[in-house]
Amino acid sequence: MVVNYYRPVEVFFGEGALDKLGEVGRRFGFRALIVTGRESARRSGALDRALNSLRSAGIREFVLFDEVTPNPTDRIVNRGAEIAVKEKVDFIVGLGGGSALDVAKAISIVSSNEGSAWDYVKYPEGPRLIPYYNRPVICIPTTAGTGSEVNRYSVITNEIRKEKLVISHSLNYPKVALVDPDLTRTMNRRLTAITGFDALTHALESLTNRVENFIAEEHSVRAVELIARWLPVAVEDPENREARRWMAYASMTAGVAIDHMGVALIHAMEHPVSAHYPHVAHGEGLAVLAPYVTKFNLKGNPEKYALFAKLMGYEEKPERAVDALLDLTDRLGLPNTLKDLGVEEEKIERLTEDVYMLSRHSFSVNPVEPTLEDVRKLYEDAYHGRV
């Protein structure tokens, strides 16, 4: 078996990594677009630190694009791309959670090629357009969940079509990731739990799906070990710097794992939920769906699910993987059912159809290839809480 392991992103990891922004940015030019959210980077002081670092390196021309929202839309990407072109920026800085990083990378693609953001998303049949150029991107995560700083994915939503899809291309990698665990210390308990569960799901699905890559699998295993140990600590003791450091590392490591092995049915079923219900945080949707999908998947890869259970601190039996997920969601205070998230029961049919129409390519890599009826039943069980 021949496996591929391609890592084009330069990483600076550790407390104070943010302060290298100016030094790194000078490689790419002297005019930057800063992509971030509306409040958190300002409130935490991360934005000021980033701008000061740029100024200290002689980069005094920058444009601030602070319109990124959770579950970001293609319209936000298109607006940012218009600004990047108009202002003739040399490089792009993504500062924030996964949404800001995803948008920054997508802006690079759209601003450097023809068409709009939705032309580049990956439908099962493939994207409408293929990019040929990009602007350099520096990613600075302020949460520990998506791993977007080290992979080629940008997840965006089309509000009109109620669809949530992914841009996935080698030109969508950032050039550099500045991973500063101190930036995550301002996350509250809920955000820490939500983003941490996202990272855990990346590790779980890359470990257990049908894609074989023994090199990348090492990242999945390490991420599960670290998250099992340190996520509860980070939630319960937000100022614990060691917990923040290891969660930042685990998130990045899980991001590398999915870059090579992808995700599977849990993500495929969550994306329609947060597409139709934008108030639902991605990690919350994953936390609800993970136990139900995992129980369905057990027979497809019992050895890896037993390993997951062991890594989570449970008896090395596949069925204990479900217990590990349920216990963790309870400990973190995350929701248990789709009803808790505000999903309407009558919407289940549409969600099921969307999984097939938009994410059926994930069926073949899932440990057990589902039918449409399987997906519908999983949604119904997750709605009513029937584990």
Buried (B, 14 or more C-beta within 10 A) or exposed (E): EEEEEEEEBBBBBBBEBBBBBBBBBBEBBBBBBBBBBEEBBBEBEBBEBBBBBBEEBEBEBBBBBBBBBBBBBBBBBBBBBBBBBEBEBBBBBBBBBBBBBBBBBBBBBBBBBEBBBBBBBBBEEEBEBEBEEBBBBBBBBBBBBBBBBBBBBBBBBBEEEBBBBBBBBEBBBBBBBBBBBBBBBBBEEBBBBBBBBBBBBBBBBBBBBBBEBEEBBEBBBBBBBBBBBBBBBBBEEBEBBEBBBBBBBBBBBBBBBBBBBBBBBBBBBBBBBBBBBBEBBBBBBBBBBBBBBBBBBBEBBBEBBBBBBBBBEBEEBBBBBBBBBBBBBEEBEBBBBBBBBEBEEEBBEEBBBBBBEBBBBBBEBBBBEBEEEBBBBBBBBBBEBEB
